[in-house]
Amino acid sequence: MPSYTTPLRDLCFVYRELLDPEVIQALPGYEEVTPDLVEAILAEAGKFCEEQLLPLNRTGDEEGCRFEEGSVFTPKGFKEAFRAFTEAGWTTLHAAPEYGGQGLPKFLTMMLEEILSSANFSFGLYPGLTSGACSAINGYASEELKQRFLPKMVAGQWCGAMCLTEPHCGTDLGMLRTRAEPQANGRYLLSGSKMFITAGEHDLTENIIHLVLARTPDAPLGIRGISLFLVPKIRVSDDGSLERPNGVSCGSIEKKMGIHASSTCVINFDAAEGYLLGELNRGMEAMFVMMNSERLAVGIQGLGIGEASYQGAVAYARERLQGRSLSGAKYPDKPADPILVHPDVRRMLLTMRAYTEGNRALSGWVARELDRSLRHPDPRTKQDAADFVALMTPIVKAFMTDTGFEVANIGMQVFGGHGYIRENGMEQYVRDARIAQIYEGTNGIQALDLVGRKLPAHTGRCLRQFFHPVRAYLEEKENDVSMHHYLMPLAKAFGRLQQATAWLAQRSMANPDEAGAAACEYLRLFALVALGYLWMRMADIGRSKRDGEEALFYQAKVDTARFYFERILPQTGALFASIMSGADGMMKFNDEAF
Ligand SMILES: Cc1cc2nc3c(=O)[nH]c(=O)nc-3n(C[C@H](O)[C@H](O)[C@H](O)COP(=O)(O)OP(=O)(O)OC[C@H]3O[C@@H](n4cnc5c(N)ncnc54)[C@H](O)[C@@H]3O)c2cc1C
């Protein structure tokens, strides 16, 4: 089984050195959030995850969840681990103090999510969905409902779940059929069936709070007739105590490729009592608070699983002896060289590393701006930060899960045949990573969100929040000759992105299929440029510190940046050519010939 150690040094590098911790500390209420405090919290989180959750990862995968007469049982050890997790306060980090939270930056929870996903992806989904549900309740519920539900959810005494999907509709939620009948007391009775509901039923908590999309009898057709409801599994009295079951039942759980320890449920609502959140028929707006938070969290799942796989692959590449180095034996005292010496194995490991550390930097950047968008006192700065987060959310979700899966797959390859064998743990990473490309809106849908909504929004206003800092940095480094081997390729890739953006804006107005056809490649091009920018910055920091005490760490930053610029960033050329080829070739293909 591969081991995992929290990459504390790299997490702190992103927080302290790449992103300027003073930006967070300058936000009202975060003055005390010093880099030392952040490091101490992350170290504790890492210790907890390594000691309590990592040992349950493999056993949880083998045992899976069990369904018996309407109840779902999580694998052995999960209940105790969940109790320890909540008792240690890990569910309370970002939540508002008035509901029992610690009011710490979102940044910290996003870093915790990475560690959780590395140590035990399935386990992380239970508190992850609860935290997303809390954000939506906090944003849209009345104060009375917040007081009744949030403290117990924040404390981890109750979990949350997100009920959108129905058997006949996933992406196209406008078709959903679950009904909500208004009652004289202002509440609603919900009836219908949802499927694929993560953590919809389990034995970790005494109650589960479902956030459910449904339509009232006279609601308009389509997406404009959807409302959001809070539906507890067990009814809750005004004083917060549990009453009787609420017409919410689990019909079955899915047998699936990965995340076996996470329950994926059919949830039936049979005249279940619910409360409207936000306004009638504007449920998607309210649900998007939860979905946006979840989309970033899902992107981070890709990062977490990539890190775990990378660590497993490096350890194996050091110890597995096979063949001799092409340029002569490197370890002549051994019967063969470790596979680490082979160029192809190094290519695999460096690809894994370049994506993983690059993704950590990217998610850190987005997390910092998310905190600014929530707390900055200046409305303009707050809006700019919100625009940046809106733009980058589909990129984080899709790119970090695509590369998370690629990295997990490469990690398995490094193990050769042993990677394919269950007990070595590497194939579990591949199976677990795969779902992140699908749920929370498939990656294809993320790409459409980027080109169809985020680019044109407010006549390109969101885009400026990315283009400006990249352009400014390139200009700042223009006369720094020592950085030219980064500057030139990045400027070229950035130019491709700008050109593709203008081309898309123009072409998709005449024919929306152009945007649809280019969307996935455009998203990847965008993400590769974003990572290029971050890798150039990281190389810059590495260069200035590589002669000091931590020479190995900083030199590795410079060398990984070099690999990224030589081997990965050039992919932007092929993506650009593909985007510019247009939609015609695909759209003219005869439907019957498929
Ligand atoms: C393990 C697991 C956990 C899940 N957890 C939850 C949960 O907690 N809550 C919840 O509500 N749902 C959950 N889901 C559901 C998940 O979000 C959906 O499966 C996903 O959004 C895709 O919907 P679908 O499966 O109906 O696919 P479809 O919508 O049928 O899509 C099929 C394919 O067509 C593509 N496609 C569809 N429409 C378009 C379009 N307009 N343009 C371009 N391409 C399109 C899609 O990208 C996809 O490739 C979960 C699913 C799984 C498997």
Ligand as a Chemical Component Dictionary entry (heavy atoms), coordinates in Angstrom:
data_LIG
# 
_chem_comp.id                   LIG 
_chem_comp.type                 NON-POLYMER 
_chem_comp.pdbx_formal_charge   0 
_chem_comp.three_letter_code    LIG 
# 
loop_
_chem_comp_atom.comp_id 
_chem_comp_atom.atom_id 
_chem_comp_atom.alt_atom_id 
_chem_comp_atom.type_symbol 
_chem_comp_atom.charge 
_chem_comp_atom.model_Cartn_x 
_chem_comp_atom.model_Cartn_y 
_chem_comp_atom.model_Cartn_z 
_chem_comp_atom.pdbx_ordinal 
LIG C1  C1  C 0 -20.669 8.669  -7.954  1  
LIG C2  C2  C 0 -21.575 9.795  -8.314  2  
LIG C3  C3  C 0 -21.906 10.748 -7.351  3  
LIG C4  C4  C 0 -22.807 11.774 -7.665  4  
LIG N1  N1  N 0 -23.199 12.654 -6.675  5  
LIG C5  C5  C 0 -24.241 13.496 -6.929  6  
LIG C6  C6  C 0 -24.850 14.254 -5.868  7  
LIG O1  O1  O 0 -24.402 14.225 -4.720  8  
LIG N2  N2  N 0 -25.930 15.002 -6.171  9  
LIG C7  C7  C 0 -26.459 15.061 -7.417  10 
LIG O2  O2  O 0 -27.448 15.750 -7.609  11 
LIG N3  N3  N 0 -25.891 14.390 -8.451  12 
LIG C8  C8  C 0 -24.803 13.601 -8.222  13 
LIG N4  N4  N 0 -24.256 12.867 -9.250  14 
LIG C9  C9  C 0 -24.763 13.039 -10.600 15 
LIG C10 C10 C 0 -23.786 13.757 -11.509 16 
LIG O3  O3  O 0 -23.653 15.095 -11.130 17 
LIG C11 C11 C 0 -24.275 13.557 -12.943 18 
LIG O4  O4  O 0 -24.072 12.191 -13.267 19 
LIG C12 C12 C 0 -23.560 14.445 -13.942 20 
LIG O5  O5  O 0 -23.878 15.796 -13.708 21 
LIG C13 C13 C 0 -23.924 14.117 -15.384 22 
LIG O6  O6  O 0 -25.296 13.914 -15.553 23 
LIG P1  P1  P 0 -25.817 12.575 -16.258 24 
LIG O7  O7  O 0 -25.165 11.436 -15.610 25 
LIG O8  O8  O 0 -27.288 12.590 -16.298 26 
LIG O9  O9  O 0 -25.254 12.667 -17.721 27 
LIG P2  P2  P 0 -25.980 13.392 -18.989 28 
LIG O10 O10 O 0 -26.473 14.717 -18.597 29 
LIG O11 O11 O 0 -26.937 12.443 -19.585 30 
LIG O12 O12 O 0 -24.726 13.586 -19.959 31 
LIG C14 C14 C 0 -24.170 12.522 -20.732 32 
LIG C15 C15 C 0 -23.033 13.084 -21.587 33 
LIG O13 O13 O 0 -23.540 14.104 -22.463 34 
LIG C16 C16 C 0 -22.859 15.331 -22.263 35 
LIG N5  N5  N 0 -23.830 16.431 -22.354 36 
LIG C17 C17 C 0 -25.045 16.505 -21.803 37 
LIG N6  N6  N 0 -25.628 17.679 -22.107 38 
LIG C18 C18 C 0 -24.761 18.364 -22.858 39 
LIG C19 C19 C 0 -24.767 19.646 -23.478 40 
LIG N7  N7  N 0 -25.796 20.480 -23.345 41 
LIG N8  N8  N 0 -23.682 20.018 -24.181 42 
LIG C20 C20 C 0 -22.622 19.212 -24.294 43 
LIG N9  N9  N 0 -22.550 17.992 -23.734 44 
LIG C21 C21 C 0 -23.613 17.567 -23.018 45 
LIG C22 C22 C 0 -22.262 15.230 -20.868 46 
LIG O14 O14 O 0 -21.107 16.052 -20.728 47 
LIG C23 C23 C 0 -21.935 13.748 -20.768 48 
LIG O15 O15 O 0 -20.699 13.498 -21.354 49 
LIG C24 C24 C 0 -23.320 11.875 -8.970  50 
LIG C25 C25 C 0 -22.947 10.945 -9.951  51 
LIG C26 C26 C 0 -22.114 9.905  -9.627  52 
LIG C27 C27 C 0 -21.798 8.874  -10.688 53 
# 
loop_
_chem_comp_bond.comp_id 
_chem_comp_bond.atom_id_1 
_chem_comp_bond.atom_id_2 
_chem_comp_bond.value_order 
_chem_comp_bond.pdbx_ordinal 
LIG C1  C2  SING 1  
LIG C2  C3  SING 2  
LIG C2  C26 DOUB 3  
LIG C3  C4  DOUB 4  
LIG C4  N1  SING 5  
LIG C4  C24 SING 6  
LIG N1  C5  DOUB 7  
LIG C5  C6  SING 8  
LIG C5  C8  SING 9  
LIG C6  O1  DOUB 10 
LIG C6  N2  SING 11 
LIG N2  C7  SING 12 
LIG C7  O2  DOUB 13 
LIG C7  N3  SING 14 
LIG N3  C8  DOUB 15 
LIG C8  N4  SING 16 
LIG N4  C9  SING 17 
LIG N4  C24 SING 18 
LIG C9  C10 SING 19 
LIG C10 O3  SING 20 
LIG C10 C11 SING 21 
LIG C11 O4  SING 22 
LIG C11 C12 SING 23 
LIG C12 O5  SING 24 
LIG C12 C13 SING 25 
LIG C13 O6  SING 26 
LIG O6  P1  SING 27 
LIG P1  O7  DOUB 28 
LIG P1  O8  SING 29 
LIG P1  O9  SING 30 
LIG O9  P2  SING 31 
LIG P2  O10 DOUB 32 
LIG P2  O11 SING 33 
LIG P2  O12 SING 34 
LIG O12 C14 SING 35 
LIG C14 C15 SING 36 
LIG C15 O13 SING 37 
LIG C15 C23 SING 38 
LIG O13 C16 SING 39 
LIG C16 N5  SING 40 
LIG C16 C22 SING 41 
LIG N5  C17 SING 42 
LIG N5  C21 SING 43 
LIG C17 N6  DOUB 44 
LIG N6  C18 SING 45 
LIG C18 C19 SING 46 
LIG C18 C21 DOUB 47 
LIG C19 N7  SING 48 
LIG C19 N8  DOUB 49 
LIG N8  C20 SING 50 
LIG C20 N9  DOUB 51 
LIG N9  C21 SING 52 
LIG C22 O14 SING 53 
LIG C22 C23 SING 54 
LIG C23 O15 SING 55 
LIG C24 C25 DOUB 56 
LIG C25 C26 SING 57 
LIG C26 C27 SING 58 
# 
